[in-house]
Amino acid sequence: MSTLKLPPKGMTREDLIAAMREAARGDADWRNSKTWSMVFYAGDDVIDILKEAYYMFFSENGLNPMAFPSLKKFENEVVAMTAEMLGGRPEAVGCMTSGGTESILMAVKSARDLARAKKPHIKRPEMVLPMSAHPAFEKAAHYLDVEPVHIPLTNDLRADVKAAREAVTENTVLMIGSAPSYPYGTIDPIRELAAIALENKICFHVDACIGGFQLPFLKKMGRPIPDFDFRAPGVTSISADIHKYGYGPKGASVILYRDENIRKHQFFVYADWPGGIYASPSMAGTRPGGAIAAAWAVMNYLGEEGYLRLADVKMKTTKKLMDGINAIPGLKILGKPDMSVFAFDSEKVNVYSLGEAMSARGWYLNHLQMPPALHMMVTPMHSRIVEPFLLDLATSAKELESKGEAAPEGMAAMYGMLGAIPDRKAAREMVTAFIGDLFKYK
């Protein structure tokens, strides 16, 4: 049990800031573009705009838009701009959430509750989703008691349309596609999948948390991006994260619906509380006004011109990185990514050990499994470090190959061990224990 207590006296401002800076010394170095996920850095000018807008509305609370009409204006305009960008007609609606996971939870809840209203005979609702779909859907299934029905991917690492059609049953309330999938950066065949949903009169959600604020601009640039949004008949909801390639503040995502008849099932209303009428549009009660205001600010600061400029830099950088990785003996990009998200594996060395070697050089790459691979999400600021990154990657791969197979360490050991356990329940229990230990004061 922890013995840590509140300090008897508060720290001075100077000591407090010094302690926090010391704690951050071991954090991933995103300012120098050493990270390939979690932070979407578009330059100090954007950071400054976010800070100023966030601080201006730091104490405001989005729980009650009538008390803060400024936040209502910002949120409604963010939703409207995002809906227009993603092919929504004037009747498209939505709201802001704290992130992609909450947006996905809301989409699953809305589909489930719509089915409860229109198909009350369904007692055990199901949703059909590709193996590559984000785990937030698994979380939604767990929280909302919806059964996930998984379909495989085809050789091009996209959802199998034939398998999707066969997976639909009378209990299906929702189908899902990614634009793109997190692991491989590939867009699922949204138009074909949504057509199956439309034919069966069920909801179809597009997880565009990664691509929602990039794919529309790639399309404007002339890249062959297939219909993935409301332009595809049958799409009923879309999630898009502003805090990813929208370059907004952490805690800013949008969940959109084709019309109000679906969105109303997202809301929670309780009219019988002595404390007054309670109504909230999403999972959260209190919602930080700073995130809403800063999301509005960055979208208006960058505008279409800014997003197009950043998308161009990003895609040119992505091509240089992928070409460079493919040129390193034994390394290979997986599939044919549609945007600035991709993964690569290795035929010559343990790819997890390669990740550890890169970590020792200060680079933070994410790990994938089934198959083992390393994952990268490219931002505009990565244009500054293409050459040193590729040099370190080639050197690390060569050194590992010359040393021969050694016992993996760190994350390499953990991923290798978990991937080798046939009992997936045991694997989950091991990860649960690991998380419990991680979030414990020692």
C-alpha positions as CSV (number, residue, x, y, z in Angstrom):
1,M,0.0,0.0,0.0
2,S,1.3,3.5,-0.9
3,T,2.6,5.7,1.9
4,L,2.8,8.8,-0.3
5,K,0.9,11.8,1.2
6,L,0.1,15.3,0.3
7,P,3.0,17.6,1.3
8,P,2.3,19.4,4.5
9,K,3.2,22.7,2.8
10,G,2.9,23.6,-0.9
11,M,6.0,23.7,-3.1
12,T,7.3,27.0,-4.4
13,R,6.6,27.7,-8.1
14,E,10.3,27.4,-8.9
15,D,10.7,24.0,-7.1
16,L,7.5,22.7,-8.6
17,I,8.5,23.5,-12.2
18,A,12.0,22.2,-11.7
19,A,10.6,18.9,-10.4
20,M,8.3,18.6,-13.3
21,R,11.1,19.3,-15.8
22,E,13.2,16.7,-14.1
23,A,10.4,14.1,-14.4
24,A,10.1,14.8,-18.1
25,R,13.8,14.2,-18.8
26,G,13.1,10.6,-19.7
27,D,10.0,11.2,-21.9
28,A,9.9,10.5,-25.6
29,D,11.5,13.4,-27.6
30,W,8.7,14.5,-29.8
31,R,10.0,18.1,-30.3
32,N,13.0,16.7,-32.2
33,S,10.7,14.4,-34.2
34,K,12.0,11.2,-32.5
35,T,8.5,9.8,-32.0
36,W,6.3,8.2,-34.6
37,S,3.0,8.3,-32.7
38,M,1.1,10.0,-29.9
39,V,2.1,13.5,-30.8
40,F,1.2,15.1,-34.1
41,Y,3.5,18.1,-34.4
42,A,2.9,20.7,-37.1
43,G,5.3,23.4,-35.9
44,D,5.7,25.8,-33.0
45,D,3.3,28.3,-34.6
46,V,0.5,25.7,-34.3
47,I,1.5,24.8,-30.8
48,D,1.4,28.5,-29.8
49,I,-2.1,29.0,-31.2
50,L,-3.3,25.9,-29.4
51,K,-1.9,27.1,-26.1
52,E,-3.4,30.6,-26.4
53,A,-6.8,29.3,-27.3
54,Y,-6.8,26.6,-24.7
55,Y,-5.7,28.9,-21.9
56,M,-8.3,31.5,-22.9
57,F,-11.0,28.9,-22.1
58,F,-9.1,26.9,-19.6
59,S,-11.7,27.0,-16.8
60,E,-14.9,27.0,-19.0
61,N,-17.0,23.8,-19.0
62,G,-18.6,22.3,-22.0
63,L,-21.2,20.4,-19.8
64,N,-23.6,23.4,-20.0
65,P,-23.5,25.1,-23.4
66,M,-26.1,27.6,-22.3
67,A,-23.8,28.9,-19.6
68,F,-21.0,29.2,-22.2
69,P,-22.5,30.0,-25.6
70,S,-19.0,30.6,-26.9
71,L,-18.2,26.8,-26.5
72,K,-21.5,26.0,-28.2
73,K,-20.5,28.1,-31.2
74,F,-17.1,26.6,-31.4
75,E,-18.3,23.0,-31.1
76,N,-21.1,23.4,-33.6
77,E,-18.8,25.0,-36.1
78,V,-16.1,22.4,-35.7
79,V,-18.7,19.7,-36.3
80,A,-20.2,21.5,-39.3
81,M,-16.8,22.1,-40.9
82,T,-15.8,18.4,-40.3
83,A,-19.1,17.1,-41.7
84,E,-18.7,19.2,-44.9
85,M,-15.2,18.0,-45.3
86,L,-16.4,14.4,-45.0
87,G,-19.2,14.7,-47.5
88,G,-22.0,15.3,-45.1
89,R,-25.2,16.9,-46.4
90,P,-26.8,19.8,-44.4
91,E,-28.7,17.3,-42.3
92,A,-25.4,15.7,-41.0
93,V,-24.9,16.2,-37.2
94,G,-22.5,15.2,-34.5
95,C,-20.6,16.4,-31.5
96,M,-17.1,16.7,-30.1
97,T,-15.7,14.0,-27.8
98,S,-12.5,13.5,-25.8
99,G,-10.9,11.3,-28.5
100,G,-11.3,8.4,-31.0
101,T,-12.2,5.9,-28.3
102,E,-15.1,7.9,-27.0
103,S,-16.3,8.7,-30.6
104,I,-16.2,5.0,-31.3
105,L,-18.1,4.1,-28.1
106,M,-20.7,6.6,-29.1
107,A,-21.1,5.2,-32.6
108,V,-21.6,1.7,-31.2
109,K,-24.0,2.9,-28.5
110,S,-26.1,4.7,-31.1
111,A,-26.3,1.7,-33.4
112,R,-27.2,-0.6,-30.6
113,D,-29.9,1.7,-29.2
114,L,-31.3,2.4,-32.7
115,A,-31.7,-1.3,-33.1
116,R,-33.3,-1.6,-29.8
117,A,-35.9,0.9,-30.9
118,K,-36.5,-0.5,-34.4
119,K,-35.7,-4.2,-34.0
120,P,-36.6,-5.1,-30.4
121,H,-36.5,-8.8,-31.2
122,I,-32.6,-8.6,-31.2
123,K,-31.5,-9.7,-27.7
124,R,-27.8,-10.2,-28.4
125,P,-26.7,-7.5,-30.8
126,E,-23.6,-8.1,-33.0
127,M,-21.2,-5.9,-35.0
128,V,-19.0,-7.0,-37.9
129,L,-15.5,-5.7,-37.9
130,P,-12.2,-6.4,-39.6
131,M,-9.3,-7.9,-37.6
132,S,-7.4,-4.7,-38.2
133,A,-10.1,-2.5,-36.6
134,H,-9.0,-0.4,-33.6
135,P,-9.3,-2.1,-30.2
136,A,-11.7,0.7,-29.1
137,F,-14.4,-1.3,-30.8
138,E,-13.5,-4.3,-28.6
139,K,-13.7,-1.9,-25.6
140,A,-17.1,-0.7,-26.8
141,A,-18.3,-4.3,-27.2
142,H,-17.2,-5.1,-23.7
143,Y,-18.8,-2.0,-22.1
144,L,-22.0,-2.0,-24.2
145,D,-22.6,-5.8,-24.4
146,V,-22.4,-6.0,-28.2
147,E,-20.8,-9.2,-29.6
148,P,-17.9,-8.5,-32.0
149,V,-17.8,-10.7,-35.1
150,H,-14.4,-10.6,-36.7
151,I,-13.7,-10.9,-40.4
152,P,-10.2,-11.6,-42.0
153,L,-8.2,-9.3,-44.2
154,T,-7.3,-10.1,-47.9
155,N,-3.7,-10.2,-49.1
156,D,-3.7,-6.5,-49.6
157,L,-4.4,-6.0,-45.8
158,R,-7.9,-4.7,-46.3
159,A,-11.2,-6.0,-45.0
160,D,-12.6,-9.1,-46.9
161,V,-15.9,-8.0,-48.4
162,K,-17.0,-11.6,-49.1
163,A,-16.4,-12.6,-45.5
164,A,-18.2,-9.5,-44.3
165,R,-21.3,-10.4,-46.3
166,E,-21.3,-13.9,-44.8
167,A,-20.8,-12.6,-41.3
168,V,-24.1,-10.6,-41.3
169,T,-26.9,-12.2,-39.3
170,E,-30.3,-11.1,-38.1
171,N,-28.6,-9.9,-34.9
172,T,-26.1,-7.6,-36.7
173,V,-26.7,-4.0,-35.8
174,L,-23.4,-2.4,-37.0
175,M,-20.7,-3.0,-39.6
176,I,-17.3,-1.2,-39.4
177,G,-14.5,-0.2,-41.8
178,S,-11.3,1.8,-41.3
179,A,-10.1,4.7,-43.3
180,P,-7.3,3.8,-42.9
181,S,-6.6,1.0,-40.4
182,Y,-4.1,1.9,-37.7
183,P,-1.7,-1.1,-38.3
184,Y,-1.2,-0.8,-42.1
185,G,-2.5,2.6,-43.2
186,T,-4.7,0.9,-45.8
187,I,-8.3,2.0,-46.5
188,D,-10.9,-0.8,-46.3
189,P,-13.3,-1.1,-49.2
190,I,-15.8,1.2,-47.6
191,R,-18.2,1.6,-50.5
192,E,-18.6,-2.2,-50.9
193,L,-18.9,-2.8,-47.2
194,A,-21.4,0.0,-46.7
195,A,-23.5,-1.3,-49.6
196,I,-23.9,-4.6,-47.6
197,A,-25.0,-2.6,-44.6
198,L,-27.5,-0.6,-46.6
199,E,-28.9,-3.7,-48.2
200,N,-29.4,-5.2,-44.7
201,K,-30.8,-2.0,-43.2
202,I,-28.1,-1.8,-40.5
203,C,-25.7,1.0,-39.5
204,F,-22.2,1.3,-40.9
205,H,-19.4,3.2,-39.1
206,V,-16.2,4.5,-40.7
207,D,-13.3,4.8,-38.3
208,A,-11.5,7.8,-39.8
209,C,-9.9,8.8,-36.6
210,I,-6.5,8.8,-38.3
211,G,-7.6,9.7,-41.8
212,G,-10.5,12.1,-41.4
213,F,-8.3,15.2,-41.4
214,Q,-5.9,14.0,-44.1
215,L,-7.7,11.9,-46.7
216,P,-10.0,14.7,-47.9
217,F,-6.9,16.8,-48.7
218,L,-5.0,14.0,-50.4
219,K,-8.1,13.6,-52.6
220,K,-8.0,17.3,-53.4
221,M,-4.3,16.9,-54.3
222,G,-5.3,14.3,-57.0
223,R,-4.3,11.2,-55.1
224,P,-6.5,8.1,-55.9
225,I,-8.4,8.0,-52.6
226,P,-11.6,5.9,-52.8
227,D,-14.9,7.1,-51.4
228,F,-14.6,6.5,-47.6
229,D,-17.0,9.0,-46.1
230,F,-20.7,10.1,-46.4
231,R,-20.3,10.1,-50.2
232,A,-20.5,6.3,-50.0
233,P,-24.1,5.2,-49.7
234,G,-24.8,3.3,-46.5
235,V,-22.3,5.1,-44.3
236,T,-24.2,6.3,-41.2
237,S,-21.5,7.5,-38.9
238,I,-17.8,8.6,-39.0
239,S,-15.2,9.3,-36.3
240,A,-12.4,11.7,-37.0
241,D,-9.8,12.9,-34.5
242,I,-8.8,16.6,-34.5
243,H,-5.9,15.8,-32.2
244,K,-4.3,13.6,-34.8
245,Y,-3.8,15.0,-38.3
246,G,-6.1,17.9,-37.5
247,Y,-3.2,19.0,-35.3
248,G,-5.6,20.0,-32.5
249,P,-5.2,19.7,-28.7
250,K,-5.3,16.4,-26.9
251,G,-8.9,15.5,-26.1
252,A,-10.5,16.6,-29.4
253,S,-12.4,14.3,-31.7
254,V,-15.6,14.4,-33.7
255,I,-18.3,11.8,-34.1
256,L,-20.6,12.5,-37.0
257,Y,-24.0,11.0,-38.1
258,R,-25.8,11.1,-41.4
259,D,-28.8,12.6,-39.6
260,E,-30.4,13.4,-36.3
261,N,-32.5,10.2,-36.3
262,I,-29.3,8.3,-35.5
263,R,-27.5,10.8,-33.3
264,K,-30.4,11.1,-30.8
265,H,-29.6,7.6,-29.7
266,Q,-26.2,8.8,-28.5
267,F,-27.6,11.2,-25.9
268,F,-28.2,10.5,-22.3
269,V,-31.1,12.3,-20.6
270,Y,-32.3,12.0,-17.0
271,A,-35.3,14.2,-16.1
272,D,-36.1,13.0,-12.6
273,W,-33.1,14.1,-10.5
274,P,-33.7,16.6,-7.6
275,G,-30.6,18.4,-8.8
276,G,-32.3,19.4,-12.0
277,I,-32.6,18.0,-15.6
278,Y,-29.4,16.2,-16.6
279,A,-28.6,15.8,-20.2
280,S,-25.3,15.1,-21.9
281,P,-24.5,14.5,-25.6
282,S,-21.6,12.0,-25.0
283,M,-20.0,9.8,-22.4
284,A,-18.4,12.7,-20.5
285,G,-20.2,15.0,-18.2
286,T,-17.7,17.8,-17.7
287,R,-15.9,18.6,-20.9
288,P,-12.8,20.9,-21.0
289,G,-13.7,24.1,-22.8
290,G,-10.0,24.5,-23.7
291,A,-10.0,21.5,-26.0
292,I,-13.2,22.7,-27.8
293,A,-11.9,26.2,-28.3
294,A,-8.4,25.1,-29.4
295,A,-9.8,22.7,-31.9
296,W,-11.9,25.5,-33.4
297,A,-8.8,27.7,-33.4
298,V,-6.5,25.3,-35.2
299,M,-9.0,24.5,-37.9
300,N,-9.5,28.2,-38.6
301,Y,-5.8,29.0,-38.3
302,L,-4.7,26.4,-40.8
303,G,-7.7,26.5,-43.1
304,E,-7.8,24.4,-46.3
305,E,-4.6,25.9,-47.6
306,G,-2.7,25.0,-44.4
307,Y,-4.0,21.4,-44.3
308,L,-3.1,21.0,-48.0
309,R,0.4,22.3,-47.5
310,L,1.0,20.0,-44.5
311,A,-0.4,17.0,-46.3
312,D,1.9,17.6,-49.2
313,V,5.0,17.8,-46.9
314,K,3.8,14.7,-45.1
315,M,3.3,12.5,-48.1
316,K,6.6,13.5,-49.7
317,T,8.3,12.6,-46.4
318,T,6.4,9.3,-46.2
319,K,7.6,8.3,-49.7
320,K,11.2,9.0,-48.8
321,L,10.9,7.0,-45.6
322,M,9.2,4.0,-47.3
323,D,11.6,4.0,-50.2
324,G,14.5,4.2,-47.8
325,I,13.2,1.4,-45.6
326,N,12.5,-0.9,-48.6
327,A,16.1,-0.2,-49.7
328,I,17.6,-1.6,-46.4
329,P,18.4,-5.3,-46.9
330,G,15.8,-7.5,-45.2
331,L,13.3,-4.8,-44.4
332,K,9.9,-4.4,-46.2
333,I,6.9,-2.2,-46.0
334,L,3.7,-4.1,-45.4
335,G,1.0,-3.7,-48.0
336,K,0.4,-0.5,-50.0
337,P,-0.4,2.2,-47.5
338,D,-2.9,5.0,-48.6
339,M,-1.5,7.8,-46.5
340,S,1.3,8.6,-44.0
341,V,0.8,5.6,-41.7
342,F,2.6,2.3,-42.4
343,A,4.5,-0.6,-40.9
344,F,7.5,-2.7,-41.9
345,D,8.9,-6.1,-40.9
346,S,12.2,-7.8,-41.3
347,E,13.2,-11.1,-43.0
348,K,16.7,-11.1,-41.5
349,V,16.5,-9.9,-37.9
350,N,14.1,-10.0,-35.0
351,V,12.0,-6.8,-35.8
352,Y,11.3,-6.3,-32.1
353,S,15.0,-6.3,-31.3
354,L,15.4,-3.8,-34.1
355,G,12.9,-1.6,-32.4
356,E,14.8,-1.9,-29.1
357,A,18.1,-1.0,-31.0
358,M,16.4,2.1,-32.4
359,S,15.0,3.0,-29.0
360,A,18.6,3.0,-27.7
361,R,19.4,5.5,-30.3
362,G,16.5,7.7,-29.1
363,W,13.8,6.8,-31.7
364,Y,10.4,5.6,-30.4
365,L,8.6,3.2,-32.8
366,N,5.4,1.3,-31.9
367,H,5.2,-2.5,-32.1
368,L,2.7,-4.6,-34.1
369,Q,1.9,-8.3,-33.8
370,M,0.5,-11.0,-36.0
371,P,2.7,-10.5,-37.9
372,P,5.5,-8.8,-35.9
373,A,6.3,-5.4,-37.3
374,L,7.3,-1.8,-36.4
375,H,4.8,1.0,-37.0
376,M,5.3,4.7,-38.0
377,M,2.9,7.7,-38.3
378,V,4.5,10.5,-40.2
379,T,4.0,14.2,-39.4
380,P,5.3,17.3,-41.3
381,M,8.1,17.8,-38.8
382,H,9.6,14.4,-39.7
383,S,10.8,15.9,-43.0
384,R,13.8,17.2,-40.9
385,I,15.1,13.8,-39.8
386,V,14.6,11.4,-42.7
387,E,18.3,10.9,-43.4
388,P,19.5,10.4,-39.8
389,F,16.6,8.1,-39.1
390,L,17.3,5.9,-42.1
391,L,21.0,5.8,-41.3
392,D,20.3,4.7,-37.7
393,L,17.8,2.1,-39.0
394,A,20.2,0.7,-41.5
395,T,23.1,0.6,-39.0
396,S,20.9,-1.0,-36.3
397,A,19.7,-3.7,-38.8
398,K,23.3,-4.4,-39.9
399,E,24.6,-4.7,-36.4
400,L,21.8,-7.0,-35.3
401,E,22.4,-9.3,-38.4
402,S,26.2,-9.4,-37.7
403,K,25.6,-10.4,-34.0
404,G,23.2,-13.2,-34.9
405,E,20.1,-14.1,-33.0
406,A,20.3,-13.0,-29.3
407,A,17.9,-13.2,-26.5
408,P,15.4,-10.3,-26.9
409,E,15.2,-7.7,-24.2
410,G,12.7,-5.1,-23.0
411,M,9.6,-4.7,-25.2
412,A,11.1,-7.1,-27.7
413,A,11.0,-9.8,-25.1
414,M,7.5,-9.0,-23.9
415,Y,6.0,-8.9,-27.4
416,G,7.8,-12.1,-28.4
417,M,6.7,-14.0,-25.4
418,L,3.0,-12.8,-25.6
419,G,2.9,-13.6,-29.3
420,A,4.1,-17.2,-28.6
421,I,1.4,-17.9,-26.0
422,P,-1.4,-20.0,-27.6
423,D,-3.8,-19.4,-24.7
424,R,-4.9,-15.8,-25.4
425,K,-6.7,-15.6,-22.1
426,A,-3.4,-16.2,-20.3
427,A,-1.9,-13.5,-22.5
428,R,-4.6,-11.0,-21.5
429,E,-4.0,-11.9,-17.8
430,M,-0.3,-11.2,-18.2
431,V,-1.0,-7.8,-19.8
432,T,-3.6,-7.0,-17.1
433,A,-1.0,-7.8,-14.4
434,F,1.6,-5.6,-16.2
435,I,-0.8,-2.7,-16.4
436,G,-1.7,-3.1,-12.7
437,D,2.0,-2.9,-11.8
438,L,2.6,0.0,-14.2
439,F,-0.1,2.2,-12.6
440,K,1.0,1.7,-9.0
441,Y,3.2,4.0,-6.9
442,K,6.3,2.2,-5.7
